[in-house]
Amino acid sequence: MNKFYAIRGATTAKNNSADSIKEASVELINAILSQNSLQLDNLVSIIASVTADITADNPVKFMRQGVLGDTPVFCVQEAEIDGGLPLCIRVLAHIQTQKQDFKVKHVYLNGAKVLRPDLVKNEESQK
């Protein structure tokens, strides 16, 4: 019987260029899949968000082209918050698995590690 989970992840692009957005977004989705030992058929859908300073390209385009294929993906702009993390790409991946002992591993990379230091610390200590 399938169980359903949601996995959070975030990263930052080095700058507002298509190449940087592509690198960061593909790295993030690959890290979510690998750190959670998932295959494409485990994915149900992904919601992504970007900060207002990411305008050069859409990160989900690169996720879809490079990794996700037909997985439904939706991208929105984050609320603009004073002092918010710039050049940030966030994802919420909805997955299904039959693994009975599955433990979600949320993934925070690059500058986004500051968003959830509690999760980053836990993940790094388990390596």
C-alpha positions in Angstrom: 0.0 0.0 0.0 1.4 3.4 -1.0 2.1 6.0 1.7 2.3 9.7 0.8 4.8 12.2 2.0 5.9 15.8 1.3 9.6 16.7 1.1 10.8 20.3 1.5 13.9 21.6 -0.2 15.6 24.9 -1.0 18.7 26.3 -2.6 20.0 29.5 -3.9 21.3 30.5 -7.3 24.7 32.2 -7.6 23.1 35.0 -9.6 20.1 35.8 -11.8 21.3 34.1 -14.9 19.7 31.1 -16.8 22.9 29.0 -16.2 22.9 29.7 -12.5 19.2 29.0 -12.1 19.6 25.8 -14.1 22.5 24.6 -12.0 20.8 25.3 -8.7 17.4 23.9 -9.6 18.7 20.6 -11.1 21.1 20.1 -8.2 18.3 20.6 -5.8 15.9 18.1 -7.4 18.6 15.6 -7.9 19.6 15.9 -4.2 16.0 15.4 -3.1 15.7 12.2 -5.2 19.1 10.8 -4.2 19.0 11.6 -0.5 15.6 10.1 -0.2 16.4 7.1 -2.5 13.6 7.9 -4.8 12.9 7.2 -8.5 10.8 9.3 -10.8 7.8 7.0 -10.4 7.7 8.0 -6.7 7.0 11.6 -7.6 3.3 12.7 -7.5 3.9 16.5 -8.1 6.1 19.4 -7.2 5.3 22.9 -6.2 8.2 25.3 -6.6 8.6 28.9 -5.6 11.2 31.6 -6.4 12.0 34.9 -4.9 11.2 38.0 -6.9 14.8 38.5 -7.9 14.9 35.3 -10.0 13.7 36.6 -13.4 16.2 35.3 -16.0 14.4 31.9 -16.3 12.0 29.5 -14.7 13.7 26.8 -12.6 11.0 24.3 -13.1 11.7 24.4 -16.8 15.1 23.0 -16.0 13.9 20.5 -13.5 11.4 19.2 -16.0 14.0 19.1 -18.9 16.8 17.7 -16.9 15.2 15.3 -14.5 11.4 15.3 -14.0 10.0 14.5 -17.4 6.2 14.3 -17.1 5.9 15.0 -13.3 3.4 17.8 -12.8 5.3 20.9 -11.6 3.9 24.3 -10.6 6.0 27.4 -9.9 4.9 30.6 -8.0 6.7 33.7 -6.7 7.4 33.9 -3.0 6.0 36.7 -1.0 8.4 39.5 -0.8 9.6 39.7 2.8 12.0 42.3 4.2 15.3 40.7 4.8 14.3 37.5 2.9 16.9 35.2 1.4 17.7 36.4 -2.1 17.9 34.2 -5.2 16.1 31.4 -3.4 14.4 28.4 -5.1 12.1 26.3 -2.9 10.3 23.1 -3.6 7.7 21.0 -2.0 7.8 17.5 -3.5 4.8 15.2 -3.0 5.8 11.6 -3.2 4.4 8.1 -2.8 6.3 5.0 -1.7 5.5 1.5 -0.5 8.6 1.5 1.8 7.3 0.9 5.3 10.4 2.4 7.0 10.6 5.6 4.8 12.0 8.6 6.6 11.7 12.0 4.8 15.0 13.8 4.3 14.5 17.5 3.6 17.2 19.1 1.5 18.7 22.6 2.0 21.6 23.5 -0.2 24.0 26.4 -0.7 22.7 29.7 0.9 19.4 28.1 1.8 21.0 26.1 4.6 20.3 29.2 6.8 16.5 28.6 6.4 16.5 25.4 8.4 19.8 24.9 10.2 18.1 22.3 12.4 17.4 20.1 9.4 20.8 20.7 7.9 22.6 19.9 11.1 20.6 16.6 11.5 21.3 15.6 7.9 25.0 16.3 8.1 25.4 14.4 11.4 23.8 11.3 9.8 26.3 11.2 6.9 
